[in-house]
Every structure is written in structure tokens, then in C-alpha cells.
Amino acid sequence: MLLKAIQKSRFGSAVVIMLLIFAVWWTPLIGKAPSYSFIFDSFPMPFYKALASYLNHYPFWLKIVSFALFFISGIYLLALNNKYIILKSRSYLPILFFTLSSAAFLPIQRLNPALVSLILVLFCADHLFAIYQIRDPLDDLFRAGIAVGVATLFYAPAAIFAIWALLTLLVLRSFNIREWFVLIFAFTVPWFLYMLVLFIINEDILTPYHAFVTSLFTESEPSIDDKIFWIFGGFLAIPFGISIISVFPRLAFQKIIIRRYYTVFLYLFLIGVISFFVIPGVSYEIFYITALPSAFILSSYFSEAKPNFWNEFLLWVPIIGAIVVQVLMLV
């Protein structure tokens, strides 16, 4: 049984995950995946525009960089779990469900600004989690804010994670005006520095602002059949819904900090989903961000699930969904 194997054997779990990642990324890496257009291709933010313009001249490295960004993000997830003991034990499950919740959707298996911003969001989460019950959190808050500010210069909708960062601060610590000021100020620092550079080289300092507004509020019309999205979401919704119903009541018996971490994860997931439906410039690339909380919530459930028929079936549902979506997008 797959569930028992990944619960009991870290080596077995690693083998399954590596095979899955290889299978998911094989098609785009060999250049057989169909191409899809997104709003960020037409109206990119300045940092992403520079990166994409350079890598587009080197198709091989474009694929390698895309895969490397994804893989490094998955490793960072595991590092967060080991550092903050989010799950009860060390596990490779977060990278498994991170893969199933994001890269399994073929259209976003490419370089995109959300994938670049993903590492910055993880960096932000890392420093926000570190502020719980420490005397002087200002340094961590400043770094977290800087990460979100830089992320917005790659991906305009990353601005929504400034809201998430403020909610996280509210969940993890009692209100302190100085801490809130430092975090909010840090969001703006990358923008001030970039605009200063534009001023020095005699460029329009409002260029990033115009790009931000255009990227955020231009209606997104990706060239993807909506049915594929709903099929993909349907395969994920069943195990994710059951995981939430099971995991959050159990948190009453966990340490306070663990309960707060999962509250923060839930906020991140909800903000990402609401943004997908509400903000015109947000499209399927947001799956890379919502996959972060999804990975930990699903991992928490399956790491303790009894290896019976129904839990085995639930584990296979997103795997089958990944296969179905890959096939549908390629035929």
C-alpha cells in the first residue's frame, strides 16, 4: 500500500516523490508541452520582464531554471517543517503534495512570476514564523517585508501577501505599533530603491507603478479550457476538504504555536483562492502559492491517517487527477 510505504519509510517516500516529480516535469523538460499565454506575458512586472527576456534567448536554460525554482521551493518546504516542527515528525510528504497541488497542472509548468515569487513568499514565511515569543522581532519582520516587496516587482498580485503577512503578525504576536510600522515600511523599501535607480539613470520613476496597476487589474484570459481547471480542482478538493475537517479539530491537542501556524496557513490559502476569483490579473499561476498551505494541511492528515482502503483511495485521488490532467492537456 502506497500510504503505508510513505508513512513508514522515508526512503520509500523519497523514491515515490522523485518519480512523481520526474513524471510531472518530463513533458515540459523535453519540450513537448503545449504553450499557453497568460496576462503576465503581455504585461510583465519589471524584474520578471528582465529575467524572462534574458532566458528566452536560451530555451534549454529556461526549462532548467523553471524546474530548479520549483525544486528549491519544495526543499525549502521541507526545511521549514524541520525548523519549526509543523508536522509531528520529519517527512517528505510536503513536497509530494506541493507537487500534486501545483506543478501537476501542466499550463503552469513553465517560468512564470508566481514561481519566482514563491521562494520569496517562503522566505517571508520563514522569518514570520521565527518571531513567535522572541523579544526583538524587528530584524525578522524587516526581512519578511523586504521579501514581499521584491516579490511584487516580479509578480504584481504578490501584493496580497502583504495582507497575509500582517494577518500573520496579528496571529503570532500581540499588537505593537512599532512592529507593524517596520513590516509595512519594509514592503516599500524595494520599490523606493528601484525608483531611485530609475531616477539616477533618468528613466520614468512611475514605470513600475504603471506596470503594477496594469498587471493587477487587466482582465486575465489565459488560453486554457476552464473544464481542465475544474477537473484539476475537483481531484484536489476531496482529499483537501477531508484533511481540513480532520486536521483542525485535532489541533486542540497540539501546542499553541502549531495551532497558530495552521491558522496562518489557512489564511494564506483563503487569500490566494479569493484573489483568483476576485482580482482580474490573477490566473492559474497562483496555484504555486496556494500549494504551500495545501501541502502542509494534506501532509498533516496523511502522516497520521490509518492505512486502510479509504485513506489509500484518498491518497490516490490527487495522483490520478495529476495523470488525468496531463493526458487531457496533451491530447
N, C-alpha and C positions, 0 to 999 in steps of 0.2 A: 504493500500500500504506500502510495506516494506521501501521504500525510505523515504516517509513522516514520518513514525514512527521513524526511526533512526535519522532524522533531527530534529524533534520537541521534542522528548522525550529522555532525557539522560538515564532514567530508562529502557525504551523500547530498546534503543540501547545496553545497558549493557546486558540485558536479551538475545537478539539475538546473541551478541558476545560470551557470555558464553556458550550458547547452541552450537554454531558453533565450538568453541574450544574443547568442550567436545566431539562432534561428530567426529572431525578430529583426536583427540588423543585417542579415545576409543579403537580402534583396537590394536595399539601398547601397550597400557597400560595393556590390558588383555592378551597380549602375543599371539595374533592371526595374527599379521602382518608377512609376509614373510621376510626373512633376505636377504640382498644384500651386496656384498663385494665392497669395494672402495680401492683406492690406499693408503689412509691413514691407512687402516687396516694392510697392508703389510709393509709400510714404514712410521711409525708414527714419529712425532717430539717428543723430549724427555719429555716435560711436558704433552702432551696428552698421550703418552705411559704410563707414571706413573699413570695418572688418570684412563685411561681405564683398565689397568692391575688390579688395585685395585677394581674398580666397577664391573668388570666381575665376581668376586667371589660372588657378591651379586646382582643377576638378578633383584630382586624387586627394590632395590635402584638405580640400573642402569636406570630403566624406570622413576622413580620418579625424579632423578637428571636431566635427559634429559628434562622432561616436565617442571621442575622448571626453568631451564635455559631459555627455550622458554618463559615461562610466565613472568619471571622477565624482560626479554628483552622487551616484549610487554608493561609492566608497565613503563619501562624506556622511551619508545617512547612517552607515554602519558605525562610523566614528562617533557620531552624536549619541547613538544608542549606548556605545561602550563608555562614553564620557559621563552621561547623565543617568544611566541605568533606566531608560524609559521603559524597556521591556525587562522582565524579571531575570533574563539571562542573555548572554551574548548569542546572537542569532544572525543568520544570513537572510532571514525572511523579509526584512525591509527592502532589500534590493530586488528580491523576487517580485513583490507586489508593486514596487515602484516601476519596474519594467512593464508589468501587466497593465498598470493604470495609466501609462503614458506612451512609451515608445511602441507598444503593441498597435497603436493607431497609426497606420502606415503614412498618412499625409504629413505628419509632423516629424517623421524620421529624416530630418534634414537640418541644416543650420538655420536657426531662427532666433529672434531676440529673446524669447522666453527661455530657451535652452541656455543661452549665455547668461541671462539674469538669474537662472536657477541657482548657480553656485553662490551668487551674491546674496540671494534670499537665505540660503543655508548658512552662510557666514553671519548674516544678521540674526538668524535664529540661535546660532551657537552663542553669540555674545549676549543675546537677551536672556537665554536660559541661565547664563552664568551670573546674573545679577540677583538671584534669589538669596535673600538673607546675607548679603555682604554689606560691609559698612560704606564703602565708597564705590558705587557702580558707574560713575560718570565716564570713565575711560571706555568701559564696555558699551555704554549707551551711545557714546560718540562714534565708535566703530560700527555699531549696528546701523545708526542713522546714515553714516557715510556710505555703507553698502547699499542701502535702499536708494540713496541719491544717485550713485553711479549706475545702479540698475535702471533707473528711469531714463538715463541717457542712452541706454541700449534699447529699452522697451518701455514706451510711454505708460501702458497700463500698470507697470510696476509701482506707480504712484499709489495704487490702492493698498500696497503693503506697508505704506507709511501709516495708514489707519490701523492695520493689523499690528504693527509694532507698538503703537500707542495703546491698543487694547491689551497687548501682552504685558506692557508695563503696568497697566491697571490691575491685571490679574495677579502678577507676581509680587508687586510691592504696593504699599500704601502711597497715597498721593503725596508727591513732593514737587513743588513748582520748579525747583532748580533742575531736577531730573527731567521733567517734561520739556523744559526750555532747551537743555542740552540735546535731547533727542530730536526735537523739532528743528533746532538750528543746524544740526548735523545733516539733516535731509537736504538743506540748501547749499551746503559748502561745495559739493562738486559742481553745481550749477554756477555759483559765483566764480569759481576758479576757471571754468570753461569759458564763461562770458568775459572774464578778464583777459584770457588768451586771445579771444576774438577781437577784443578792443585793442590789444597791443599790436596785432597783425593787421589792424584796420579792416576788420570784417564786421558785418552787422551783428551786434550782440544779441539781437532778438531772434536770430535764426533758430536756436534750439527751442525757444518758446513757440514759434510758429510751427515747427516740426512736431512739437509735443501736442498742441491743440489739434492739428490735422490728423496725426496718427491716432489720437484718442477718440475723436468724435466723427471721423469719416466712417460711413457705414461699411461694415465688413461683409464682403460677398465672396468667400472662397469657392473655388471651382470643385466642390465636393458634394456628392449626393447626401442630403440630410438623413436619408434612411440608414446610411452606413454609420453615422454618428449615433443614432438611436439604438441600432443593433449593438454597437460597441458599449454604449452606456447601459443598455439592458443587461448584458452579461456581467457587468461590474456591480450594478445596483443591488442584485440579490445578495451576494456574499457581503457587500459593504453594509447594507441595511441590517442584516443579521448580526454582523460584527458590532455595530453601534449599539443595538439592543442588548447584546450580551456584555460588551466591554464596559460601558459606562456605569451600569449598576454595580459591577464588581469593583469599581474604583473607590467605593465607600470603604473598602477594606485595605486600600493602598495608602501609602504615605501622602501627606497633603501636597507635597511638591509634584508627585506623579499625577495626582488629580488635576492640578493646575496646568501641567504640561499638556494633558489631553484636552483640557478646555481650550487652550491656546491652539492646538491642532484643529479642533472643531471650528474655531473662528476662522482659521486660515482656509479651511475647506469651504465654508459658507461664503466667505468674501470672494473666493475665486469663482464659485458657481454663480453667485448673484451677478458678478461682473460679466460673466459670459453671456448672460441673458439681458443685461441692462446696458452695458457700455458698448457703443457701436463698434469701436476699434478692437474689441477683444474677440478672438476667434479660438479655434481648436488648440492653438499652441499653449493656452492656459492650462491644459491637461498636465503639463510638466510641473506646474506649481501645485495644483490640487492633488497631484500624485504623492506629494510629500506627506501630508497628514493621512491620506488614504493608506499609504504603505505602513505606517505605524499602527493605525487602528486595525487593519486587517491582520497585521503580524501579531498584535496582542491577542486577537481571538484565536488564530490558528496555532499559535505557540502553545496554547493550553487546551485546545479542543481535543475531545476524546476521538481516537482513531476509529470511528465507526462509519457505516455506509454513508450517512447523510453529510457528515463533515468531509468525508472523502469526495463526495459529489460536489459539495460547495467549493472545494479547492480546485476541482477540475473545471468548474463553470467559467472562471475568467481565462483559464488556459485555452479551453475550447473556443471562447469568444475571440481570443487573440488569433487563433488559427482561422476562424471564420472570416474575420475582418481582413486578414491578409489575403485570403483567397478571393473574397469579393472585390477587393481593390485591384487585383491583378488580372481578373478575367474580363 
